Amino acid sequence: MVQGVVEILRDTIRQKERDLLEKEEDYYRHKRRLEERGLDLADRRRRLSLLLEQEQEKMERLLIRYKASREEAEGFYRKVQELQDESEWIYKEKSQQLEAEIEEWNRFFYHDCNRIKRELRDLRRTYNDRDCSLLFARR
């Protein structure tokens, strides 16, 4: 009977170890996706900034070509600045949201892993106690 309990404990320990490994793999997979989202966000910010800069350069060339003053394109430049400001505000907001999601995911992961590790420690302790008692019972 004690040997049956030891087998059940050993199987349970193996399952918990698999659960822990799976949890870690999920964590790194999800973390990689979050990092990719962060890179994508930064890339979008960079591309929009480049696009707005190119549009400003086009306007400068038009002004030179038609010998117009910068004041004549003041509305255009104001709109570009508004777009840049709004873009920067949204970027910061999305970055903060992503950072909060990363922190929440880390907190969840470590809490869950610690729980599984505690369960494993207790199971191993019980297993060792039972295994030792089984050894002494055979003598």
Secondary structure by P-SEA (a helix, b strand, c coil): caaaaaaaaaaaaaaaaaaaaaaaaaaaaaaaaaaaaaaaaaaaaaaaaaaaaaaaaaaaaaaaaaccccccaaaaaaaaaaaaaaaaaaaaaaaaaaaaaaaaaaaaaaaaaaaaaaaaaaaaaaaaaaaaaaaaaac
